[in-house]
Amino acid sequence: MEAFLVSTGIVALAEMGDKTQLLSLVLATKFRRPWPIVAGIFVSTLVNHGLAGAVGAWVTQMLGPDMLRWVLGGSFIAMAIWMLIPDKLDEDEAETKPRFGVFGATVIAFFLAEMGDKTQVATVMLAARFDAWASVVAGTTLGMMLANVPVVFFGEAITRKVPIKVVHSIGAVVFLVLGVLALIH
């Protein structure tokens, strides 16, 4: 349960103001069909984070416990720094045509936007840390949904009420604490 809850919280925080959250807003504004967008986000995240979690589980098996502790500690500290760098939505992503319908466009755009993203990297690290692939993937997927579904349904009003710098700072502190804890334990 710890892996699930920590994964949910970390990814929900990391996703605030992220380019995929901005992509959710663009898709909602452009297509005005929230349910296919939400379904596309869910499918894309589940596949992307499932693969990332598998990489994290594999890393756990390949590295010894001491090496894993140092890699995880350094990775979490790097994520703390990365959290403080704001994401911007590329203009090309905003121009995605719905060639495969709203659902298909969302799945493809979201999957590609998640490649190498903070939340994908966090999923790899969390799966390595907790050695609980299913719990981590379920948690990170829920975190993504918690952060993105309100944006799809309520649009820009949510991002105006939540100061992104504050959310990124909280996320950075969480990653920093996890990194330090990984290094001292």
C-alpha positions in Angstrom: 0.0 0.0 0.0 2.9 2.3 0.7 4.2 2.0 -2.8 0.8 2.8 -4.2 0.2 5.9 -2.0 3.7 7.3 -2.4 3.6 6.8 -6.2 0.2 8.4 -6.4 1.2 11.5 -4.4 4.6 12.0 -6.1 3.2 11.7 -9.6 0.2 13.9 -8.9 2.5 16.6 -7.6 5.1 16.2 -10.4 2.4 16.4 -13.0 1.2 19.8 -11.9 2.2 22.3 -14.5 3.9 19.6 -16.6 3.8 19.6 -20.4 1.3 16.7 -20.4 -1.0 18.6 -18.1 -0.7 21.5 -20.5 -1.4 19.1 -23.3 -4.6 18.0 -21.5 -5.7 21.6 -21.4 -5.0 22.1 -25.1 -6.8 18.8 -26.1 -9.8 19.8 -23.9 -9.9 23.3 -25.4 -9.4 22.1 -29.0 -11.8 19.0 -29.1 -14.3 19.8 -26.3 -15.0 16.1 -25.8 -13.7 15.3 -22.3 -14.6 11.6 -22.0 -12.5 10.4 -25.1 -9.7 12.6 -23.9 -9.8 11.2 -20.3 -9.9 7.6 -21.8 -7.0 8.4 -24.0 -4.9 9.8 -21.1 -5.7 6.7 -19.0 -4.7 4.2 -21.7 -1.6 6.1 -22.7 -0.5 6.5 -19.1 -1.2 2.8 -18.2 0.9 1.6 -21.1 3.7 4.2 -20.7 4.0 3.7 -16.9 3.7 0.0 -17.2 6.7 -0.1 -19.4 8.6 2.4 -17.1 7.7 0.3 -14.1 9.1 -2.8 -15.8 12.3 -1.0 -16.4 12.4 0.0 -12.7 11.8 -3.6 -11.6 14.6 -4.8 -14.0 17.0 -2.3 -12.6 16.3 -3.6 -9.1 17.3 -7.1 -10.2 20.4 -5.9 -12.0 22.0 -3.7 -9.4 23.1 -4.8 -5.9 21.4 -3.2 -2.9 24.3 -0.8 -2.2 24.6 0.4 -5.8 20.8 0.7 -6.0 20.7 2.9 -2.9 23.2 5.3 -4.4 21.6 5.4 -7.8 18.1 6.0 -6.3 19.4 8.6 -3.9 21.1 10.5 -6.7 18.1 10.1 -9.0 15.6 11.4 -6.4 17.9 14.4 -5.7 18.1 15.1 -9.5 14.3 14.9 -9.7 14.1 17.5 -6.9 16.2 19.8 -9.0 14.2 18.9 -12.2 10.9 19.7 -10.5 12.0 23.3 -10.2 12.4 23.7 -14.0 9.0 24.6 -15.5 7.8 22.7 -18.6 6.4 24.4 -21.7 4.1 22.9 -24.3 5.7 22.8 -27.7 3.8 24.5 -30.5 3.9 21.3 -32.6 2.0 19.4 -29.9 -0.8 22.0 -29.9 -1.3 21.5 -33.7 -2.0 17.8 -33.5 -4.7 16.9 -36.0 -7.3 14.3 -34.9 -6.4 11.9 -37.7 -7.3 9.0 -35.4 -10.2 10.7 -33.7 -10.1 12.4 -30.3 -9.3 9.2 -28.4 -6.5 8.2 -30.8 -5.0 11.7 -31.0 -5.0 11.8 -27.2 -3.3 8.4 -26.8 -0.6 9.2 -29.3 0.1 12.7 -28.2 0.1 11.8 -24.5 2.3 8.7 -25.0 4.9 10.7 -27.0 4.7 13.7 -24.5 5.4 11.3 -21.6 8.5 9.8 -23.1 11.4 10.9 -20.9 9.1 13.1 -18.8 9.5 13.6 -15.1 6.6 11.3 -14.3 7.9 8.5 -16.5 11.4 8.8 -14.9 9.7 8.9 -11.4 7.8 5.7 -12.3 11.1 3.9 -13.1 12.7 5.1 -9.9 9.6 4.3 -7.7 9.4 0.8 -9.2 13.1 0.3 -8.4 12.7 1.7 -4.9 9.6 -0.3 -3.9 10.0 -3.5 -6.0 6.3 -3.5 -6.4 5.6 -3.0 -10.1 1.8 -3.3 -10.0 1.4 -1.0 -7.0 3.7 1.6 -8.5 2.1 1.6 -11.9 -1.4 1.7 -10.4 -0.3 4.6 -8.2 1.5 6.6 -10.9 -1.5 6.1 -13.2 -3.9 7.3 -10.5 -1.6 10.3 -9.9 -1.6 11.2 -13.6 -5.4 10.9 -13.7 -5.8 13.0 -10.5 -3.7 15.8 -12.0 -5.1 15.7 -15.6 -8.8 14.8 -15.4 -9.7 18.1 -13.5 -7.8 20.0 -16.2 -9.8 18.3 -18.9 -13.1 19.0 -17.2 -12.5 22.4 -15.6 -9.9 23.8 -17.9 -7.9 26.8 -17.2 -9.8 27.7 -13.9 -7.8 25.0 -12.0 -4.4 26.2 -13.1 -5.3 29.8 -12.1 -6.1 28.7 -8.6 -3.0 26.5 -7.9 0.3 28.4 -8.0 2.5 26.1 -10.1 5.7 27.4 -8.4 4.4 26.3 -5.0 3.4 22.9 -6.3 6.8 22.4 -8.0 8.5 23.5 -4.8 6.6 21.0 -2.7 7.4 18.2 -5.2 11.0 19.2 -5.2 11.2 18.9 -1.4 9.5 15.5 -1.5 12.0 14.2 -4.0 14.9 15.7 -2.0 13.7 14.1 1.2 13.3 10.7 -0.6 16.8 11.1 -2.1 18.4 11.9 1.3 16.5 9.0 3.0 17.7 6.6 0.2 21.3 7.7 0.8 21.3 7.4 4.6 19.4 4.1 4.9 
